[in-house]
Amino acid sequence: MRAIILLGHGSRVPGAGKDMERAVELLKEKYNLEMVISCNMSRLGPHFPETLEKCVKEGAKEIIVIPYFLNMGLHIRLDIPEMMQEEAKKYPGIKLIYGKQLGYDDLFVDILYKRINESKELPDVRELKLEPRDEFPVPDGQGEFVEMAPEEARHYSEKQSHSHSHSHGH
């Protein structure tokens, strides 16, 4: 049996992943997929390790993880595949596939155009009444931001500046 996991970033806002959960239900209905489930990398769960375990316990022998991400950032390049490689060690008989993220598709242009039209009549941002931030506490054991040591940040910025200088033929 094949399972599909949609993997989102996660949020500390309860219910923030409801659109991804709706996509899960529609995938099951529209394409008759037996096991489709969603989870998050961090913040509020369910998280990837317990979701993977659930799929295996329910009999999945092949699991395709589709990252619910648009951009090719560090989560897509390293964080997710590293996390998956670590978890894969627990299930030697299971094929775990790191699928393609949402990324870009020409279909998105139609969605963007729809959102533009839906937004034309919305009020000026200054008129918006925002919810208090303290209604969304950071989950226990997690920091407000993803911390990075200064020397690690320096390493990335140096790497970035080196790659720019090489790309310009210097």
VMD Tcl script that draws the C-alpha trace (Angstrom):
set ca {
  {0.00 0.00 0.00}
  {1.14 3.53 -0.82}
  {0.63 6.47 1.53}
  {0.87 10.16 0.68}
  {1.94 12.67 3.34}
  {1.44 16.38 2.73}
  {4.07 18.08 4.88}
  {3.44 21.68 5.88}
  {5.66 24.08 7.80}
  {3.40 24.27 10.83}
  {2.09 27.22 12.78}
  {1.35 28.12 16.37}
  {-2.11 29.27 15.25}
  {-4.67 26.52 15.87}
  {-6.43 25.55 12.64}
  {-3.84 27.23 10.41}
  {-3.43 23.98 8.45}
  {-7.12 23.52 7.66}
  {-6.62 24.32 3.96}
  {-3.98 21.59 3.70}
  {-6.39 19.20 5.44}
  {-9.05 20.12 2.87}
  {-6.56 19.30 0.10}
  {-6.03 15.89 1.76}
  {-9.77 15.16 1.69}
  {-10.16 16.28 -1.93}
  {-7.17 14.16 -3.03}
  {-8.80 11.11 -1.47}
  {-12.18 11.83 -3.07}
  {-11.12 13.02 -6.50}
  {-8.28 10.56 -7.16}
  {-9.47 7.63 -5.03}
  {-6.23 7.59 -3.02}
  {-6.48 5.25 -0.05}
  {-4.11 6.89 2.43}
  {-3.47 10.63 2.34}
  {-2.57 12.46 5.53}
  {-1.13 15.85 6.47}
  {1.37 16.89 9.12}
  {3.76 19.67 10.06}
  {7.50 20.10 10.41}
  {7.19 22.15 13.59}
  {4.94 24.20 15.88}
  {1.53 22.60 16.42}
  {1.27 18.98 15.32}
  {0.69 16.44 14.15}
  {4.39 16.21 13.34}
  {6.23 14.12 10.76}
  {7.64 11.33 13.00}
  {4.27 10.32 14.45}
  {2.55 10.66 11.06}
  {5.14 8.43 9.38}
  {4.76 5.88 12.18}
  {0.96 5.91 11.72}
  {1.30 5.23 7.97}
  {3.65 2.30 8.61}
  {1.38 0.86 11.34}
  {-1.56 1.05 8.93}
  {0.35 -1.04 6.39}
  {2.02 1.44 4.01}
  {5.08 -0.05 2.28}
  {5.79 3.04 0.17}
  {5.33 6.59 1.44}
  {5.59 9.70 -0.72}
  {6.11 12.95 1.16}
  {4.96 16.05 -0.72}
  {6.25 19.25 0.92}
  {3.45 21.83 0.99}
  {5.95 24.62 0.22}
  {6.29 27.05 -2.67}
  {9.92 28.19 -2.49}
  {13.22 26.30 -2.72}
  {14.50 27.46 0.67}
  {16.60 25.68 3.27}
  {13.65 23.61 4.53}
  {13.29 22.05 1.06}
  {17.03 21.76 0.35}
  {18.17 20.37 3.71}
  {15.84 20.42 6.71}
  {13.13 18.13 5.33}
  {15.37 15.56 3.61}
  {17.63 15.39 6.70}
  {14.59 14.84 8.94}
  {13.28 12.17 6.57}
  {16.65 10.38 6.39}
  {16.77 10.31 10.19}
  {13.24 8.90 10.49}
  {13.80 6.40 7.65}
  {16.38 4.61 9.83}
  {13.49 3.35 12.00}
  {11.76 1.63 9.05}
  {14.31 -0.32 6.97}
  {11.66 -2.21 4.95}
  {9.71 0.89 3.91}
  {10.38 2.95 0.78}
  {10.28 6.62 1.80}
  {10.20 9.03 -1.15}
  {11.04 12.72 -0.88}
  {8.56 14.07 -3.42}
  {8.50 17.40 -5.22}
  {7.25 20.43 -3.32}
  {4.29 22.47 -4.59}
  {6.81 24.84 -6.15}
  {5.67 26.67 -9.27}
  {3.02 25.74 -11.79}
  {1.45 27.88 -14.52}
  {-1.92 27.06 -12.91}
  {-0.90 29.35 -10.01}
  {-1.24 32.37 -12.31}
  {-4.99 31.72 -12.54}
  {-5.20 31.41 -8.76}
  {-3.23 34.65 -8.31}
  {-5.52 36.45 -10.75}
  {-8.53 35.14 -8.80}
  {-6.99 36.46 -5.52}
  {-6.29 39.85 -7.13}
  {-9.96 40.16 -8.12}
  {-11.11 38.98 -4.68}
  {-8.90 41.64 -3.07}
  {-9.97 44.72 -5.04}
  {-12.83 45.60 -2.67}
  {-10.96 44.94 0.58}
  {-10.28 47.86 2.96}
  {-7.02 49.72 3.45}
  {-4.64 47.86 5.76}
  {-4.90 50.66 8.33}
  {-8.57 49.70 8.87}
  {-7.84 46.10 9.82}
  {-8.48 45.02 13.41}
  {-5.71 42.58 14.30}
  {-5.88 39.82 16.91}
  {-3.58 40.11 19.94}
  {-0.30 38.24 19.29}
  {-0.31 36.75 22.80}
  {-3.36 34.66 21.83}
  {-0.93 32.48 19.85}
  {1.75 31.29 22.28}
  {4.85 29.47 21.05}
  {4.43 25.72 21.73}
  {6.39 24.36 24.71}
  {10.03 23.66 23.93}
  {10.09 25.86 20.82}
  {11.65 29.30 20.47}
  {9.96 32.46 19.16}
  {12.29 32.35 16.15}
  {14.50 29.64 14.71}
  {17.74 30.46 16.43}
  {21.07 30.51 14.61}
  {24.41 31.08 16.28}
  {26.30 34.16 14.98}
  {29.17 32.02 13.68}
  {26.69 29.84 11.76}
  {25.04 32.95 10.31}
  {28.50 34.26 9.30}
  {29.24 30.92 7.60}
  {26.07 31.24 5.48}
  {26.61 34.90 4.61}
  {30.25 34.19 3.62}
  {29.14 31.23 1.53}
  {26.50 33.45 -0.10}
  {28.95 36.24 -0.92}
  {31.46 33.72 -2.32}
  {28.84 32.18 -4.60}
  {27.86 35.66 -5.85}
  {31.46 36.62 -6.62}
  {32.03 33.34 -8.49}
  {28.85 33.74 -10.52}
  {30.04 37.11 -11.84}
  {33.31 35.69 -13.08}
  {35.54 37.29 -10.38}
}
mol new
graphics top color blue
foreach p $ca { graphics top sphere $p radius 0.5 }
foreach p [lrange $ca 0 end-1] q [lrange $ca 1 end] { graphics top cylinder $p $q radius 0.2 }
display resetview
